[in-house]
Amino acid sequence: MTRSLVIVHPGALGDVLLAVPAIRRLGARYDGREILLIAQGSIGRLLVTCGIVNHWMSWDGPGGAGLFSRGAPLPGELKTWLNRCDAAVAWMDDNEDALRATFREFHIGQVWIQSPSSPVLRAKHQSDRFLEIVEEPAGDGLSERFVQVSPDIVETGSACLQRIGIPRGRPFVLVHPGSGSAHKCLHPITIADVIQGLGQKGLFPVVIEGPADQHAVEHLLKVIRPRPPILQNLELTALAGILVKAGFYLGHDSGVTHLAALLGVRTVAVFGPTDPARWRPLGDHVTIVQGPSCLCPSWDDVRECHEKPCLGVPTDQIFTSLEAAGLT
């Protein structure tokens, strides 16, 4: 019976993708084990499809809930994984030790449970914090930072592009106006100016609208003419297939930006109130654009800050960064 490695990560897309180098390092350390990821469903499906893990279970399902229910029966499939588990990691808080008790019940030899936000961690970048938790040195190996997608996923992406009128082989640039937080996003007029500037340079801008981006796209459409092509509410696997076909990607500090970078797409990422030294996608193919330093002492202050001077990035600066990163 094949032994297993169980990973619990309830975070959003960007945070889980920042853990990919640590997942790969664990896979190499526990070579031959099958890896189960307990995470949000769409993220789990993506990482299985990309070959990062072997199987996934939903964090929001009975498996995720059962891990914290002392004495409650676990789903049979999860029990099977835990019964053959050699190591388990949970990148999260376990304040009442309920999760640790569950792992102890299955006599798992090696267990790491710690939030990557823990103040005792010494590493600065989020990827390195995941590595530190599992007692691995900070990584700079390029192979750990890239994933490939199958031809089937690329074909799915091509079909999505054709449905919105983009023919096969047409070069295009992806622009993501949203983020997990509206407080990390450029003003819609700035985004509109960038999109129109791309068009004037003979490029073909395409907008990405995810489930959390509705308001950002609505505000953009109020200030831009003509309406750009929009890809809406795609499954992450389909989005991955589209990203790898893009000539360039422009976005904020978001999960989609981290996905673009992980897929090796030339990426320009705009940072405002979040610190790129902690959160930036890594790689020479990624260019970071910043406005003035954020002076808000806390995220609560960021939410109350209406002027957002840290996102006051001139359009010319964005185009300079795009061109320096290879956009022609």
SERO-4910 file (N, C-alpha, C, O; in steps of 0.05 Angstrom, whole numbers):
BEGIN
 pado doro    nc1    nc2    nc3   cac1   cac2   cac3    cc1    cc2    cc3    oc1    oc2    oc3
  Met    A     17    -24      0      0      0      0     18     25      0     36     27     17
  Thr    A     13     43    -19     29     68    -21     24     86      3      1     91     11
  Arg    A     46     95     15     44    113     38     37    141     28     38    147      4
  Ser    A     29    159     47     18    185     39     31    207     55     43    204     76
  Leu    A     27    231     44     33    257     56      8    274     55     -3    277     34
  Val    A     -1    285     78    -26    300     79    -19    329     84     -4    335    103
  Ile    A    -30    347     68    -25    376     70    -52    390     74    -70    386     58
  Val    A    -54    407     94    -78    423     98    -71    452     94    -54    463    108
  His    A    -85    465     76    -80    494     70   -107    507     62   -115    504     39
  Pro    A   -120    520     81   -146    532     76   -145    559     63   -166    572     59
  Gly    A   -122    569     55   -118    596     46   -130    601     18   -139    583      5
  Ala    A   -129    627     10   -138    635    -16   -117    627    -37    -95    618    -30
  Leu    A   -124    631    -62   -108    622    -84    -79    631    -83    -61    614    -84
  Gly    A    -74    657    -79    -47    667    -79    -30    654    -57     -7    647    -62
  Asp    A    -42    652    -33    -26    641    -11    -20    611    -16      2    603     -9
  Val    A    -38    596    -27    -33    568    -33    -11    566    -54      7    549    -52
  Leu    A    -12    583    -75      8    581    -96     36    589    -85     56    578    -95
  Leu    A     37    606    -66     63    613    -53     74    589    -38     98    589    -32
  Ala    A     57    570    -31     66    546    -17     76    524    -35     86    504    -26
  Val    A     73    528    -62     80    507    -81    110    498    -78    115    474    -78
  Pro    A    129    516    -75    157    507    -71    159    489    -46    174    469    -47
  Ala    A    145    495    -25    147    479      0    133    451     -5    143    431      4
  Ile    A    111    451    -20     98    426    -27    117    409    -43    119    385    -38
  Arg    A    130    421    -62    149    405    -79    172    395    -63    181    372    -67
  Arg    A    182    411    -44    205    403    -27    196    379    -10    211    360     -6
  Leu    A    172    380      1    162    358     17    159    333      0    165    311      8
  Gly    A    149    336    -25    146    314    -43    172    300    -49    174    276    -51
  Ala    A    194    316    -52    220    305    -56    231    291    -31    244    270    -33
  Arg    A    225    303     -8    235    291     17    221    264     22    233    245     31
  Tyr    A    195    264     17    180    239     21    174    226     -6    151    221    -13
  Asp    A    195    221    -21    192    211    -48    176    184    -47    181    167    -30
  Gly    A    158    181    -67    143    157    -69    116    158    -54     99    140    -58
  Arg    A    112    178    -37     87    181    -23     67    196    -41     74    213    -56
  Glu    A     42    188    -39     21    203    -52     14    227    -34     13    225    -10
  Ile    A      8    250    -47      2    275    -33    -27    282    -34    -38    284    -56
  Leu    A    -40    284    -11    -67    294     -9    -67    323      0    -54    330     20
  Leu    A    -81    340    -14    -84    369     -7   -113    374      2   -131    368    -13
  Ile    A   -116    384     26   -143    392     35   -143    423     33   -130    437     49
  Ala    A   -159    433     15   -159    461      8   -186    469     -5   -204    452     -7
  Gln    A   -188    493    -13   -212    501    -29   -213    484    -54   -193    479    -67
  Gly    A   -238    476    -62   -241    457    -83   -228    466   -110   -214    449   -122
  Ser    A   -232    490   -118   -221    499   -144   -191    499   -143   -178    493   -164
  Ile    A   -179    505   -120   -150    506   -118   -139    477   -118   -119    471   -131
  Gly    A   -153    459   -104   -145    431   -104   -145    419   -131   -127    405   -139
  Arg    A   -167    424   -146   -169    413   -174   -146    424   -191   -134    409   -207
  Leu    A   -139    450   -188   -118    461   -204    -91    448   -198    -77    440   -217
  Leu    A    -85    444   -172    -59    432   -166    -57    403   -173    -35    393   -179
  Val    A    -79    389   -173    -79    361   -183    -74    361   -213    -58    346   -223
  Thr    A    -88    378   -227    -85    380   -256    -57    387   -264    -47    377   -284
  Cys    A    -44    404   -248    -17    412   -254      4    393   -244     28    397   -247
  Gly    A     -4    371   -231     14    351   -222     30    358   -196     50    346   -190
  Ile    A     20    378   -182     34    386   -157     26    367   -134     43    360   -118
  Val    A      1    358   -133     -8    339   -113    -23    317   -128    -30    320   -152
  Asn    A    -28    294   -114    -41    271   -127    -72    272   -124    -86    261   -141
  His    A    -81    284   -102   -110    283    -96   -117    307    -79   -100    318    -66
  Trp    A   -142    314    -79   -151    337    -63   -177    330    -49   -193    313    -59
  Met    A   -182    343    -27   -208    342    -13   -216    371     -6   -198    387     -2
  Ser    A   -241    376     -6   -251    403     -1   -248    411     29   -256    396     47
  Trp    A   -235    433     34   -233    444     61   -261    450     72   -265    448     96
  Asp    A   -280    457     55   -307    463     64   -325    439     66   -348    441     74
  Gly    A   -315    415     60   -330    391     61   -328    377     88   -316    388    107
  Pro    A   -339    353     90   -338    338    116   -310    331    124   -304    328    148
  Gly    A   -291    328    105   -264    321    113   -251    344    128   -239    340    149
  Gly    A   -253    369    117   -241    391    131   -253    396    158   -239    401    178
  Ala    A   -280    394    160   -293    397    186   -286    375    206   -282    380    229
  Gly    A   -284    350    195   -279    328    213   -252    328    226   -248    317    247
  Leu    A   -232    341    213   -206    343    225   -206    356    252   -188    352    268
  Phe    A   -225    374    257   -226    390    281   -247    381    301   -251    393    322
  Ser    A   -261    359    295   -282    350    312   -273    326    328   -272    303    318
  Arg    A   -266    331    353   -256    310    370   -277    288    373   -299    293    382
  Gly    A   -269    263    366   -287    241    370   -307    237    349   -321    216    348
  Ala    A   -310    257    331   -330    254    309   -319    236    287   -295    236    282
  Pro    A   -336    220    274   -326    203    253   -316    219    229   -328    238    220
  Leu    A   -294    210    218   -283    222    194   -293    207    169   -299    183    171
  Pro    A   -295    221    147   -302    207    122   -282    184    117   -258    186    122
  Gly    A   -293    162    106   -277    138    102   -252    143     85   -231    132     91
  Glu    A   -255    159     64   -232    164     46   -210    179     61   -187    172     57
  Leu    A   -217    198     78   -197    213     93   -184    195    113   -159    197    117
  Lys    A   -199    177    126   -187    158    145   -166    140    131   -145    134    142
  Thr    A   -172    133    106   -153    116     91   -127    131     87   -106    119     90
  Trp    A   -129    156     79   -105    172     75    -89    175    101    -65    173    101
  Leu    A   -103    181    123    -90    185    149    -78    159    160    -57    160    173
  Asn    A    -90    137    154    -80    111    164    -53    104    151    -38     88    163
  Arg    A    -48    114    127    -23    108    114     -5    132    112     13    133     95
  Cys    A     -9    152    130      5    177    128     31    177    144     32    169    167
  Asp    A     53    185    131     79    187    144     85    215    155     99    218    174
  Ala    A     73    235    142     78    263    151     53    279    143     40    275    123
  Ala    A     47    299    161     25    317    156     33    345    163     47    350    182
  Val    A     24    364    146     30    392    151      4    408    148    -12    403    130
  Ala    A     -1    426    167    -24    444    165    -13    472    168     -3    480    189
  Trp    A    -16    488    147     -6    516    147    -29    533    157    -42    547    141
  Met    A    -34    533    183    -56    547    195    -53    546    225    -36    532    236
  Asp    A    -69    562    239    -70    561    269    -86    537    278   -105    528    265
  Asp    A    -79    526    301    -93    504    313    -94    510    343    -82    495    360
  Asn    A   -108    531    350   -106    543    377   -115    523    399   -105    524    421
  Glu    A   -134    506    393   -144    487    413   -132    459    410   -140    440    423
  Asp    A   -112    456    392    -98    431    387   -117    409    378   -110    385    380
  Ala    A   -140    416    366   -158    395    357   -146    380    333   -149    356    331
  Leu    A   -134    395    315   -122    383    291    -99    365    299    -96    343    288
  Arg    A    -82    375    317    -59    358    326    -69    333    339    -57    312    336
  Ala    A    -91    334    354   -102    310    367   -111    290    346   -108    266    349
  Thr    A   -123    300    324   -132    282    303   -107    268    290   -108    244    286
  Phe    A    -87    283    284    -63    271    273    -50    251    292    -40    230    284
  Arg    A    -51    258    318    -39    240    338    -55    213    339    -43    192    344
  Glu    A    -81    215    336    -97    191    336    -89    171    315    -93    147    318
  Phe    A    -78    181    292    -70    163    271    -40    157    271    -29    145    252
  His    A    -27    165    293      2    158    297     19    167    274     37    152    265
  Ile    A     14    192    265     30    202    243     58    210    253     60    225    273
  Gly    A     79    201    240    106    204    251    116    233    252    128    240    272
  Gln    A    110    249    232    120    276    231     96    295    226     82    292    206
  Val    A     93    315    243     71    334    241     82    362    244     97    368    263
  Trp    A     74    380    226     79    408    228     53    423    227     38    419    208
  Ile    A     47    440    247     23    456    247     30    484    255     38    489    278
  Gln    A     28    503    236     36    530    243     25    549    221     26    542    197
  Ser    A     15    572    229      7    592    209     31    606    197     50    612    211
  Pro    A     31    611    170     53    626    159     53    655    168     72    669    162
  Ser    A     32    664    182     32    691    193     43    692    222     44    713    234
  Ser    A     53    669    232     63    668    259     86    688    263    104    689    246
  Pro    A     86    704    284    107    724    289    134    712    296    154    726    295
  Val    A    135    686    302    160    674    310    177    665    285    200    659    288
  Leu    A    164    665    262    179    658    238    199    680    230    193    703    233
  Arg    A    222    672    220    243    691    214    243    699    185    252    721    178
  Ala    A    234    682    167    235    687    138    218    711    132    197    716    145
  Lys    A    226    726    111    210    750    103    189    742     82    166    747     86
  His    A    198    730     60    179    725     38    161    702     46    169    683     59
  Gln    A    136    704     37    116    684     45    124    656     36    119    636     51
  Ser    A    135    653     13    143    626      4    164    614     22    163    590     28
  Asp    A    182    631     32    203    621     50    191    615     77    202    598     92
  Arg    A    170    628     85    157    622    111    144    594    110    146    579    130
  Phe    A    133    586     88    122    559     86    145    539     88    142    518    101
  Leu    A    167    545     75    191    527     77    201    525    105    209    504    114
  Glu    A    202    548    118    213    548    146    196    530    164    207    516    181
  Ile    A    170    531    161    153    515    178    159    485    176    158    471    196
  Val    A    166    476    152    171    447    148    201    442    149    211    421    140
  Glu    A    216    461    161    245    457    166    261    453    141    279    437    140
  Glu    A    254    469    121    270    469     96    282    497     92    270    517    100
  Pro    A    306    498     80    319    524     76    304    540     55    290    529     38
  Ala    A    308    566     56    296    584     36    304    575      8    327    567      4
  Gly    A    285    576    -11    291    565    -37    295    587    -58    282    608    -58
  Asp    A    314    581    -76    317    599    -99    319    582   -125    327    593   -146
  Gly    A    311    557   -123    311    540   -147    289    547   -166    265    548   -158
  Leu    A    295    554   -191    275    562   -210    255    540   -215    231    547   -219
  Ser    A    263    515   -215    244    494   -221    222    492   -201    200    482   -207
  Glu    A    226    501   -176    205    500   -156    184    522   -160    162    520   -149
  Arg    A    190    542   -177    172    565   -180    155    563   -205    140    582   -211
  Phe    A    158    542   -220    143    540   -245    127    514   -247    136    494   -237
  Val    A    103    516   -259     88    492   -264     80    493   -294     79    514   -306
  Gln    A     76    469   -304     67    466   -332     39    455   -332     30    441   -314
  Val    A     24    462   -353     -3    451   -356     -4    433   -380     13    435   -399
  Ser    A    -23    415   -380    -25    395   -401    -36    407   -427    -48    428   -426
  Pro    A    -32    394   -449    -44    403   -475    -74    405   -473    -86    422   -486
  Asp    A    -87    388   -457   -116    390   -455   -125    416   -442   -145    428   -450
  Ile    A   -109    425   -422   -116    451   -409   -111    474   -429   -127    493   -430
  Val    A    -90    472   -444    -85    493   -464   -107    494   -484   -116    515   -493
  Glu    A   -117    471   -492   -139    470   -512   -164    482   -500   -179    495   -514
  Thr    A   -169    476   -474   -192    488   -461   -190    519   -461   -210    533   -466
  Gly    A   -166    529   -455   -162    558   -456   -166    569   -484   -178    590   -487
  Ser    A   -157    555   -505   -161    565   -532   -191    566   -539   -200    585   -552
  Ala    A   -206    546   -530   -235    546   -535   -249    570   -521   -267    582   -533
  Cys    A   -240    576   -497   -252    599   -482   -246    625   -498   -263    642   -500
  Leu    A   -222    628   -508   -215    652   -523   -231    654   -549   -240    676   -556
  Gln    A   -235    632   -562   -251    633   -587   -280    641   -581   -292    654   -598
  Arg    A   -290    633   -558   -318    639   -552   -322    669   -549   -344    679   -552
  Ile    A   -301    684   -542   -305    713   -540   -293    727   -564   -288    752   -564
  Gly    A   -288    712   -585   -280    724   -610   -251    728   -615   -243    744   -633
  Ile    A   -234    714   -600   -205    717   -604   -196    692   -620   -196    670   -609
  Pro    A   -188    695   -645   -180    672   -661   -154    660   -651   -138    673   -638
  Arg    A   -151    634   -658   -126    620   -651   -102    635   -663   -103    643   -687
  Gly    A    -81    638   -648    -57    650   -657    -56    680   -655    -36    693   -661
  Arg    A    -78    693   -647    -79    722   -644    -64    730   -618    -73    721   -596
  Pro    A    -43    745   -619    -29    754   -595    -47    772   -578    -62    789   -589
  Phe    A    -46    768   -552    -62    785   -534    -48    789   -508    -30    774   -501
  Val    A    -57    809   -493    -47    816   -467    -70    814   -447    -92    825   -452
  Leu    A    -66    800   -425    -87    797   -405    -84    819   -384    -62    825   -374
  Val    A   -106    832   -377   -107    852   -356   -128    844   -335   -151    838   -342
  His    A   -119    843   -310   -137    835   -288   -141    859   -270   -124    866   -255
  Pro    A   -165    872   -272   -169    897   -258   -176    893   -228   -177    913   -213
  Gly    A   -181    868   -220   -190    863   -193   -168    851   -175   -145    850   -183
  Ser    A   -177    843   -152   -160    830   -132   -178    819   -110   -202    823   -111
  Gly    A   -166    805    -91   -182    795    -69   -192    818    -51   -210    814    -35
  Ser    A   -180    842    -54   -188    865    -39   -188    889    -57   -169    894    -72
  Ala    A   -210    905    -56   -211    929    -72   -190    949    -64   -183    967    -79
  His    A   -179    946    -40   -159    965    -30   -132    961    -42   -113    976    -36
  Lys    A   -129    940    -58   -103    935    -72   -104    942   -101    -84    937   -116
  Cys    A   -125    955   -111   -130    959   -139   -126    987   -148   -132   1006   -134
  Leu    A   -114    990   -172   -112   1017   -185   -139   1029   -190   -159   1015   -191
  His    A   -139   1055   -193   -164   1069   -200   -173   1060   -228   -157   1056   -245
  Pro    A   -199   1056   -232   -209   1047   -258   -200   1064   -281   -195   1053   -303
  Ile    A   -197   1090   -278   -188   1107   -300   -160   1100   -308   -153   1100   -331
  Thr    A   -143   1094   -288   -115   1085   -294   -115   1060   -310   -101   1057   -330
  Ile    A   -132   1041   -302   -133   1015   -317   -144   1020   -345   -134   1008   -364
  Ala    A   -164   1037   -347   -175   1043   -374   -154   1056   -392   -152   1049   -415
  Asp    A   -138   1074   -381   -117   1087   -396    -97   1066   -406    -87   1068   -429
  Val    A    -90   1047   -389    -71   1026   -396    -82   1009   -419    -69   1004   -439
  Ile    A   -108   1001   -416   -120    984   -436   -121    999   -463   -115    987   -484
  Gln    A   -129   1024   -462   -130   1039   -487   -102   1044   -499    -99   1043   -523
  Gly    A    -83   1047   -482    -55   1051   -491    -45   1025   -505    -30   1026   -524
  Leu    A    -52   1002   -493    -44    977   -506    -56    974   -534    -42    966   -552
  Gly    A    -81    982   -536    -94    981   -562    -81    999   -582    -78    992   -606
  Gln    A    -73   1023   -573    -60   1042   -591    -33   1032   -600    -23   1040   -621
  Lys    A    -20   1015   -585      6   1003   -592      2    979   -610     22    965   -617
  Gly    A    -22    973   -618    -27    950   -636    -29    924   -621    -29    903   -634
  Leu    A    -31    925   -595    -35    900   -579    -64    895   -574    -81    913   -580
  Phe    A    -71    872   -564    -99    865   -561   -104    858   -531    -99    836   -522
  Pro    A   -115    878   -516   -120    873   -487   -145    857   -483   -166    863   -495
  Val    A   -144    838   -464   -167    822   -456   -169    823   -426   -149    820   -412
  Val    A   -193    829   -416   -198    833   -387   -206    806   -374   -222    791   -386
  Ile    A   -196    800   -351   -204    777   -335   -222    787   -312   -216    806   -298
  Glu    A   -245    774   -310   -264    780   -288   -270    754   -273   -284    737   -283
  Gly    A   -259    753   -248   -265    730   -231   -289    736   -213   -300    758   -215
  Pro    A   -297    717   -196   -320    720   -179   -318    745   -160   -338    756   -153
  Ala    A   -293    752   -153   -290    775   -134   -285    801   -149   -280    821   -136
  Asp    A   -286    801   -176   -278    824   -191   -301    839   -203   -297    858   -219
  Gln    A   -326    832   -197   -349    844   -210   -349    874   -208   -353    888   -228
  His    A   -345    885   -184   -347    914   -180   -324    928   -195   -327    949   -206
  Ala    A   -300    916   -194   -277    928   -207   -282    930   -237   -276    950   -249
  Val    A   -293    909   -249   -299    909   -278   -322    929   -284   -321    943   -304
  Glu    A   -342    929   -267   -364    948   -271   -354    977   -271   -362    993   -289
  His    A   -337    984   -252   -326   1011   -251   -309   1016   -276   -309   1039   -287
  Leu    A   -294    996   -285   -277   1000   -309   -295   1005   -333   -288   1023   -349
  Leu    A   -316    990   -337   -333    993   -360   -347   1020   -361   -356   1029   -383
  Lys    A   -350   1034   -339   -362   1060   -338   -344   1082   -350   -353   1103   -358
  Val    A   -317   1076   -352   -299   1097   -360   -283   1089   -385   -264   1103   -392
  Ile    A   -290   1067   -398   -274   1059   -421   -293   1054   -445   -315   1043   -443
  Arg    A   -284   1063   -469   -297   1057   -494   -275   1053   -515   -255   1068   -516
  Pro    A   -278   1033   -532   -299   1013   -533   -295    992   -511   -274    991   -498
  Arg    A   -315    976   -507   -314    955   -486   -294    933   -495   -296    923   -517
  Pro    A   -275    927   -477   -255    906   -484   -268    878   -482   -288    875   -467
  Pro    A   -256    858   -495   -266    831   -490   -261    823   -461   -241    830   -449
  Ile    A   -280    808   -449   -279    801   -421   -282    771   -418   -301    759   -429
  Leu    A   -264    759   -403   -266    730   -396   -277    729   -368   -264    739   -349
  Gln    A   -301    717   -364   -315    719   -338   -316    692   -324   -322    671   -337
  Asn    A   -310    692   -298   -316    670   -280   -307    643   -291   -323    623   -292
  Leu    A   -282    641   -298   -271    617   -309   -262    598   -286   -254    607   -265
  Glu    A   -264    572   -291   -251    553   -273   -221    558   -274   -211    567   -294
  Leu    A   -208    553   -252   -179    559   -251   -163    543   -271   -144    553   -282
  Thr    A   -172    519   -277   -157    503   -297   -160    516   -325   -140    518   -340
  Ala    A   -184    526   -332   -188    540   -357   -172    566   -358   -159    572   -378
  Leu    A   -171    580   -335   -156    605   -334   -126    599   -338   -112    615   -351
  Ala    A   -117    577   -327    -89    570   -331    -83    566   -360    -62    574   -370
  Gly    A   -101    552   -374    -97    548   -403    -97    574   -419    -83    575   -440
  Ile    A   -112    594   -410   -112    620   -423    -86    635   -417    -74    647   -435
  Leu    A    -78    634   -392    -54    649   -383    -29    640   -399    -13    657   -407
  Val    A    -26    614   -404     -1    605   -417     -1    614   -446     20    613   -459
  Lys    A    -23    622   -457    -24    631   -485    -21    661   -487    -17    672   -510
  Ala    A    -21    675   -465    -20    704   -465      9    714   -470     28    701   -461
  Gly    A     12    735   -485     38    747   -489     48    761   -465     72    764   -460
  Phe    A     29    771   -448     36    786   -425     12    787   -406    -11    782   -414
  Tyr    A     18    792   -380     -3    794   -360      2    818   -343     25    823   -335
  Leu    A    -19    834   -337    -17    857   -319    -38    854   -298    -62    851   -304
  Gly    A    -30    855   -272    -50    853   -251    -39    865   -225    -18    877   -224
  His    A    -55    861   -204    -48    871   -177    -36    848   -160    -29    827   -171
  Asp    A    -33    853   -135    -26    832   -116    -50    814   -112    -67    820    -95
  Ser    A    -52    793   -128    -75    776   -128    -68    747   -134    -45    742   -142
  Gly    A    -87    729   -129    -82    701   -135    -77    696   -164    -60    679   -171
  Val    A    -92    710   -181    -88    707   -210    -60    715   -219    -48    702   -236
  Thr    A    -50    737   -207    -23    746   -213     -3    724   -205     16    719   -220
  His    A     -6    712   -182     12    691   -174     10    667   -192     30    653   -197
  Leu    A    -14    661   -202    -17    639   -221     -3    645   -247     11    627   -257
  Ala    A     -6    669   -257      8    676   -282     38    673   -278     51    662   -296
  Ala    A     49    683   -256     78    680   -252     86    651   -249    107    644   -259
  Leu    A     71    635   -235     77    607   -231     77    592   -258     92    572   -261
  Leu    A     61    601   -277     60    589   -303     81    599   -322     83    590   -345
  Gly    A     98    618   -313    119    628   -329    112    651   -348    127    658   -366
  Val    A     88    662   -345     79    684   -362     93    710   -354     97    715   -330
  Arg    A    102    725   -374    114    751   -368     93    768   -354     72    774   -364
  Thr    A    100    777   -330     80    789   -311     90    815   -301    113    818   -293
  Val    A     72    835   -301     76    860   -287     55    862   -265     31    861   -270
  Ala    A     64    864   -240     47    864   -216     48    891   -202     70    900   -195
  Val    A     25    903   -199     24    929   -185     18    925   -156     -1    912   -148
  Phe    A     36    936   -139     32    934   -110     27    962    -98     39    981   -106
  Gly    A      8    962    -79      2    987    -65      6    983    -35     29    987    -25
  Pro    A    -15    977    -20    -12    975      9      2    950     19     10    949     42
  Thr    A      4    929      2     18    905     11     47    906      3     55    920    -16
  Asp    A     64    892     18     93    894     16    103    873     -4    101    849      1
  Pro    A    115    881    -27    125    861    -46    147    845    -35    152    822    -44
  Ala    A    162    855    -15    183    839     -3    172    814     11    186    794     14
  Arg    A    147    816     18    133    793     31    116    777     11    115    753     13
  Trp    A    103    791     -7     82    779    -23     87    777    -53     70    765    -67
  Arg    A    108    787    -63    111    788    -92    114    760   -104    125    742    -91
  Pro    A    104    756   -129    112    732   -143    141    733   -150    152    754   -155
  Leu    A    154    710   -149    183    709   -153    190    701   -181    175    687   -195
  Gly    A    213    710   -191    223    702   -217    232    726   -233    222    749   -230
  Asp    A    251    722   -251    261    743   -268    241    752   -288    244    774   -300
  His    A    220    737   -293    199    744   -312    178    761   -300    158    769   -313
  Val    A    181    768   -274    161    785   -260    173    812   -254    196    815   -244
  Thr    A    158    833   -261    166    861   -256    146    873   -236    121    871   -240
  Ile    A    156    885   -215    139    898   -195    137    928   -200    158    941   -205
  Val    A    113    939   -199    108    967   -201     96    977   -175     78    965   -164
  Gln    A    107    998   -164     98   1010   -139     94   1040   -141    108   1053   -156
  Gly    A     74   1049   -126     71   1078   -122     87   1087    -98    105   1072    -89
  Pro    A     80   1110    -86     93   1118    -61     89   1098    -39     69   1083    -39
  Ser    A    107   1097    -20    105   1078      2     79   1082     17     71   1104     22
  Cys    A     67   1059     25     42   1061     40     49   1069     69     67   1058     81
  Leu    A     35   1089     79     40   1099    106     20   1089    127     21   1096    150
  Cys    A      0   1073    118    -20   1063    137     -7   1042    155      5   1023    146
  Pro    A    -11   1045    182      2   1027    201    -11   1000    203      1    981    213
  Ser    A    -36    997    193    -50    971    196    -69    969    172    -75    988    158
  Trp    A    -79    944    168    -98    939    147   -125    954    152   -138    962    133
  Asp    A   -132    957    177   -156    973    184   -153   1002    174   -172   1014    164
  Asp    A   -129   1012    177   -124   1039    167   -125   1040    136   -134   1060    125
  Val    A   -115   1019    123   -117   1018     94   -146   1019     85   -153   1033     66
  Arg    A   -163   1005     99   -192   1005     92   -204   1032     95   -222   1040     80
  Glu    A   -194   1048    114   -205   1075    119   -193   1096    102   -202   1119    101
  Cys    A   -171   1089     88   -157   1108     71   -170   1110     44   -169   1091     28
  His    A   -183   1132     38   -198   1135     13   -180   1145    -10   -185   1140    -33
  Glu    A   -159   1160     -3   -142   1172    -24   -124   1151    -37   -118   1153    -61
  Lys    A   -115   1131    -22    -97   1110    -32    -73   1121    -47    -69   1114    -70
  Pro    A    -57   1139    -35    -34   1150    -49    -14   1128    -58      0   1132    -78
  Cys    A    -13   1105    -44      6   1084    -51     -1   1071    -78     15   1057    -89
  Leu    A    -26   1076    -87    -34   1065   -113    -35   1087   -134    -46   1084   -156
  Gly    A    -23   1110   -128    -21   1132   -147      1   1127   -167     21   1142   -168
  Val    A     -2   1107   -183     19   1099   -203     12   1111   -230     -9   1104   -241
  Pro    A     28   1129   -241     22   1141   -267     22   1120   -289     36   1100   -288
  Thr    A      5   1124   -309      3   1106   -331     30   1103   -345     37   1081   -353
  Asp    A     45   1125   -348     71   1124   -361     90   1105   -346    105   1091   -359
  Gln    A     88   1105   -319    105   1087   -304     98   1058   -310    116   1041   -311
  Ile    A     73   1052   -312     64   1025   -318     74   1016   -346     84    994   -349
  Phe    A     72   1034   -366     81   1027   -393    111   1024   -393    122   1008   -408
  Thr    A    125   1041   -378    155   1038   -377    162   1011   -366    181    998   -376
  Ser    A    148   1002   -346    153    976   -334    146    954   -353    161    934   -356
  Leu    A    123    956   -367    116    936   -387    137    934   -409    145    912   -417
  Glu    A    147    956   -418    166    956   -440    193    945   -430    206    930   -444
  Ala    A    201    953   -405    225    942   -394    224    912   -391    244    898   -392
  Ala    A    199    902   -386    196    873   -382    193    858   -408    191    833   -408
  Gly    A    194    872   -431    194    859   -457    170    863   -474    168    851   -496
  Leu    A    151    879   -465    127    884   -481    134    902   -505    146    924   -500
  Thr    A    128    894   -529    134    911   -552    109    919   -567    110    933   -587
***
